[in-house]
Amino acid sequence: MKKKLLALGLIAVMSLSFTACGGGTTSSSSDTKTKTEATTATPEATTEKSEESYQSILDNYTQKLKDATPGLVDEFNKEASEKSRDVNALAGICNSKVEKLAEICNTGVGEMADLMNKNGDDYSKYEEWAKKLQDVYATQSKEIQDAYTSVATGQ
C-alpha cells in the first residue's frame, strides 16, 4: 500500500512539473501599466527595453530559477521533516515548492511571448526559446522532486 501511495505521489509531482510551465501569456492590468510606463519613460529606459532579447530573458529567468531552487529545497526539507510518514502531505509540500518555480518560469515565458508579439516573430522562434526556459525549469524542479523522493522513501 505504501508503495502504491508513493507511486501515486511521484506521478502527481511529475505531472505537475511537466505541465506547470505551459507558457501562459495572459497579462494583468498591472503588467499593462508597467509596459505603458516603460514606453513613456526616459529615452535611456526605452533603449534598454528595446535591447531585450530571447537570450537575455532566458539568461535572466534561468538565474532566477537557479537562485530560487536551493531555498525551496530547504523549505521542503524543513516542512517535510514534520510529515515524513505522510506521503500525500509530502507530495503536497513538494507540489507547492515546484509551483513557485513554475510561476517564475511562466513569467519568463510570458515575457518571451510579449517579445514575440512586439517583434512580430514567428511562433516557432518563441516556442524554441520558451522550451529552453522550460527545460531549465524541469531541471530545477527535479531537485525538489529528488528531495521529496528521498524523504518519502526514508533515505
C-alpha positions in Angstrom: 0.0 0.0 0.0 2.8 2.4 0.9 4.5 1.7 -2.5 1.2 2.5 -4.3 0.8 5.8 -2.4 4.5 6.7 -3.1 4.0 5.9 -6.8 0.8 8.0 -7.0 2.6 10.8 -5.2 5.5 10.7 -7.6 3.2 10.6 -10.6 1.4 13.7 -9.3 4.6 15.6 -8.8 6.0 14.6 -12.2 2.7 15.5 -13.9 2.7 18.9 -12.2 6.3 19.6 -13.0 5.8 18.8 -16.7 2.6 20.8 -17.1 3.1 23.7 -14.7 5.3 25.7 -17.0 3.0 25.6 -20.0 3.6 29.1 -21.2 0.5 31.0 -20.2 0.7 34.5 -21.7 -2.1 36.4 -20.1 -1.1 39.7 -18.7 -2.7 41.5 -15.8 -3.6 45.2 -15.8 -0.5 45.9 -13.7 1.6 44.3 -16.4 -0.1 46.6 -19.0 0.5 49.6 -16.8 4.2 48.7 -16.4 4.6 48.2 -20.2 2.9 51.6 -20.8 5.2 53.3 -18.3 8.2 51.7 -20.0 7.3 53.1 -23.4 6.7 56.6 -22.0 9.9 56.5 -19.8 13.1 58.3 -20.5 15.0 57.5 -23.7 17.6 55.5 -21.8 14.9 53.2 -20.3 13.3 52.8 -23.7 16.6 51.9 -25.3 17.3 49.4 -22.6 13.9 47.8 -23.1 14.5 47.6 -26.9 17.7 45.6 -26.4 15.7 42.9 -24.7 16.2 39.6 -26.5 15.1 36.0 -26.1 18.6 35.2 -24.9 18.5 38.0 -22.2 15.1 36.8 -21.0 16.4 33.2 -20.9 19.5 34.2 -19.0 17.6 36.3 -16.5 15.0 33.7 -15.7 17.5 30.8 -15.7 19.3 32.7 -13.0 16.1 33.4 -11.1 15.2 29.7 -11.2 18.7 28.6 -10.1 18.7 31.2 -7.3 15.2 30.1 -6.0 15.8 26.3 -6.1 18.1 25.8 -3.1 15.8 27.9 -0.8 12.8 25.9 -2.0 14.6 22.6 -1.4 15.5 23.8 2.1 11.8 24.9 2.7 10.6 21.5 1.5 13.1 19.7 3.8 12.0 21.7 6.9 8.3 21.3 6.2 8.7 17.6 5.3 10.5 16.7 8.5 7.2 17.1 10.3 5.3 14.9 7.9 7.9 12.3 6.9 5.4 9.4 7.3 2.6 11.0 5.2 3.3 10.6 1.5 0.3 12.6 0.5 1.3 15.5 2.7 4.9 15.3 1.3 3.6 15.4 -2.2 1.5 18.4 -1.4 4.5 20.2 0.0 6.6 19.3 -3.0 4.0 20.5 -5.4 3.7 23.8 -3.6 7.5 24.3 -4.0 7.5 23.2 -7.6 4.6 25.7 -8.3 6.8 28.5 -7.1 9.4 27.6 -9.8 6.6 27.3 -12.3 5.5 30.8 -11.5 9.0 32.1 -12.3 9.1 30.1 -15.5 5.7 31.3 -16.6 6.7 34.9 -16.1 9.7 34.4 -18.3 7.7 32.6 -20.9 5.2 35.4 -20.8 8.0 38.0 -21.4 9.1 35.9 -24.4 5.6 35.9 -25.7 5.4 39.7 -25.3 8.7 40.0 -27.2 7.4 37.7 -30.0 4.4 40.0 -30.4 6.4 43.1 -30.2 8.9 42.0 -32.8 6.3 40.2 -35.0 8.4 37.0 -34.7 7.1 33.6 -35.9 5.6 31.4 -33.2 8.2 28.8 -33.8 11.0 31.2 -32.7 9.2 31.9 -29.5 8.4 28.3 -29.0 12.1 27.3 -29.4 13.2 29.8 -26.7 10.3 29.1 -24.4 11.3 25.4 -24.5 14.8 26.3 -23.4 13.4 28.0 -20.3 11.0 25.2 -19.6 14.0 22.8 -19.8 15.7 24.8 -17.1 12.6 24.7 -15.0 12.3 21.0 -15.4 15.9 20.5 -14.3 15.5 22.8 -11.3 12.2 21.3 -10.2 13.8 17.9 -10.3 16.0 19.0 -7.4 12.8 19.5 -5.3 11.4 16.2 -6.5 14.6 14.4 -5.6 14.2 15.8 -2.1 10.7 14.5 -2.0 11.7 11.1 -3.2 14.5 11.0 -0.6 12.2 11.8 2.3 9.3 9.7 1.0 11.5 6.6 0.7 13.2 7.2 4.0 16.7 7.7 2.5 
